[in-house]
Amino acid sequence: MEKVIRIVVSVVLLALVAFLVYKIVDGIETPIEYEEQRVARFQTTVDQLIAIRTAQVAFKENVLSPVYTKDSVKNGKKVIKEVNGNDTVYVKSKVPTYEHLYTPSFDELINFINNGNLKVVRAIGTLTDEQLKAGLNEKKALDMIAKAKKTGNWKEVEEAGLKNFSRDTTLVPVKDSLFKHLEYPVEDIRYTRVGRKVEFKMDTATVMTGSGVAVKVFQCYALYDDLLDGLDRQLTVNYKDKIKDTCLRVGKLDEANNNAGNWDATMEKKKQE
């Protein structure tokens, strides 16, 4: 009987030791595996946010967007302030102005990538110091050349030393230039590619700098909880507590940060290599 008890105790002890060893190894390996997967998921998302930023910058530089101002109207007449307060009606002005803006719409951004063009200037010749001192600048030089083309009289151009000076603008498809190496369909740029599939949150704003200059900005982000969905929940909580942030983000809506991302700089370097 005692022999049987000793055998049972030995088996239990061996099982307990094996369990403890497993827990120790698992306790070491789980955080390591989590970190490897977190970094891989973040790298995929950073690459995507960089692509969105590239598209937004190109959109702003090459597209003029309509801007409608709001007018206060009463009885068909514009008023500065409505006496009765709540009776004020706001409507869009009929004639928009056009500005270079970022877009808050993925539909518009994707359409631009698929169908838009970039303006590429082919520059031949530069203005010398003597030409600059004589009052020439690129606009005046190009106006002078345009006049010569129209009239056929090139004397003024030749005297100004602009015979071989030119600036020719050509259009290059956005998709075939900036996004020819994209590894997924353009239409999927709006969705996260790791963790829980959700649409990135994107918006635009105008902020004032310290010097009083109005700057157009945009922001695009995805939550850590979505990007890390399926991984150890407690380790994700620990990571967010350590980072003191909740998302991977490019740009900001409350300050002009030159469209910087909030990720580790080494991730962007990897993308550039």
N, C-alpha and C positions, 0 to 999 in steps of 0.2 A: 504493500500500500504506500509506504513511504517513498519507494522508488518511483511509483506512478506520480506521486505528488511532486517529487523533485523534477521529473520529466516535464510535467505540466508547467511548473514554475519556470523552468528553463526556457520552455517554448514561449511563455508569456513575456519573459524578460527579453528574449531575442526579438520578439515582435515589437516590444516597446522601444528597444534600442534602434531597430530598423526604422520605426516610425519617427523617432527623434532625429535620426540621421537624415531622413527624407525631409522633415520640416526645416532642418538647418540648411540643407542644400537648396530646398525650394525658397527659403527666405533670402538666400543669396542670389539665386538665379532669377527669381521673379522680378526684382527691381532692375536687374541688368537687362533682361529681355524687354521689360516695359520701356526702359530708356532707349533701347535700340529701335523699337517700333515707334516710339514718340518722335524721335529724331527723323526717322524715315518718313513718317506721315507729315511732319512739319516741313520737310524739304519739298515734298510733292506740292504742298499747299503754298509755300513761298514761291516756288516756280510759277504757280498759277497766278498768284497775286502780282508777281512781276509782269506777267503777260497782260493782266488787266491794266496795270499801270502804264505799260507801253501803249496799249490801245487808247487809254484815256488821254495821254499826252499828245498822241498823234491826232486824235479826234479834236482836241482843243486847238491845235495848231492849224488844222486843215478844214474845219467845218465852222460856218457861221450859223449860230442858232438864234431863232427869233426870241425877243424878249418883250413881253407885254406888260406895261405899267398899269397899276390899279388907280382908277380915278373915283373920287367920291361924287355921286350923282344924285340930284333931287329934281324931280319934275323935268328931266331932260337937260338940266343945267348943272355944270360942275360947281361944287361948293367946297370950301376949305374945311368947314366944320359944321356938322348937322346939329341944330339947336336941340332937337328932340332925342339926340343920342342914338337910340336903337333903330331909328328910322333910316339911318344912313345905309345906302346900297353901294356895294363895290362891284365894278365891272371891269373887264379887260379893255384897254384902249384898242381901237380898231386897227391902228397902224403900228406894227412892232418895230423896234430897233433890232439890229443884229450885232451879236457879240461872239467872241471866241470863248466858249465855255466848256467845262466838263459836262458829262451827261450822267444823270442818276438812273438811266434806263438801260438795262442789259439788252433789251430788244434793239434799241438805237445803236448801242455799241457793237453788237454782233452784226447788224446790218452794215455798219461802217467797215468792219473788218472784211466782210464778204464782198462788198460792192464799192467801198470807198477808194480814193486815190490819195497819194502823197505828192506834194509839190516838191520837186527836186530841181534846184538851180544849178545849171552847168556854167561855171564862171571861167571866162578867158580874159586875162589881163588884169592888172591892178593899177590904181591911180598912184602916180609918183608924188613926191613931196612938192615939186614945182606945180603940178596940176592942182593939188590941194590948196596950196598957197594962192593960186590964181582964182580960187573960189569954187572949183569943181567938187562935186560929190557924186556918188553913184547915181542918184536920182537925176541930177542935171545932165550927167554924161549919157544916161539912157534916154532921156528926153531929147537930147541933141541928135542921138543916133536915130531915134524914131522919126524925128522931123526929116532927117536926111533920106530915110527910106521912103517917106511919103512924097517928098518933093523931087528926089533924085539928085539933089545938090549936096555933095559930100565935102565941099570946101571947108566949112566950119569944123566938121569932124576931123578932117586931116590936120588943120591948123592947131586943133586942141590936142593932137596926138592920140586920138581915140580910134584910129583905123582898125586896130586889132582888138578892140575892147568890146566884150559882149556878155550878156547875162541871159541865158535861155532857160525857161522853165518848162520842165516836162512832167507828165503825170505818171506815177508808178502805182500799180495796184497794191493796196495795203496787205492783202492776204499773201501775195506772191513775194513780198519783200520782208515785212516784219514778222510774218507768221508762217513762213514756208516750212519751218521745222517743228511746228506744233504737233505734239504726239497724240492728240485727241481731236474730235470734231470741234470746230469753232463754236457750235451751238452749245457745247458742254462746258464752255468757259465759265458759265454762270453758276455751275454746281460744284460742290466739294467732291473730290475724287477719293477721299479716304474717310473712314469712320462712317457716320450717318450721312447719307446723301441729302444735302440741303442747299438752298440757293444762298450765295453770298449776300450779305446786306451791303447795299451801296447807296450813297447819297452825296449831294453836293451842297456847297454853301459859299458865302462871301464873308471874309474876316478882315478886320482892320489891323494893320501892323502898328508897331509902336510909333512909326513916323507918319501915321495917318493915311497910309496907302491901302486901298481896297484890293484884296487878293482873292482870286477864285481858288477854291480848294475842293477836293473830293476825298471820300473815305470808303474803303471796302474791307469787310472783315468776316471772319467765321469764328464761332465760339469754340473754345477748347473742348467743351463737353460734346460737341458734335464731331470734331476732328478725332478725338480720342475714344469715341464710343466703341465699346467692346473690349477695351483694355481694363485692367484692374481699377475699379472705381476709387478705392481709397488712395491709390498712388496718384490718380488724377487730382483728387482733392488736395493731396499733399503738394503736388506740383503747382497748382494754382495759388495755394497759400504762400509758397516760396517765391513765385514770380510776382505776386500781387497784381495780376491781370487776368482777364477772362477770355481773350481772343487773340488770334493772329490778325494783324491789321496793317494796311498800307494807307498812308495819308491820314489826315485828321480834319475834323469839322470845326474845331475851336481854335486852331492856330495854323499858320502857314509853316509847314515843316519840309517843304520841297518834295512832297510825296514820299517821304521816307517810310520804311516799314519798321515794326517794333520787334523784329526777329533778330537773332544772332547774326552779326555781319558776315560770319564765315559761310552762312547759307547762301548769301548773295554772291560771294566770291566763287563758290562752287558752280553757280549757274553761269557766271561770266567766263569760266575757264573753257 
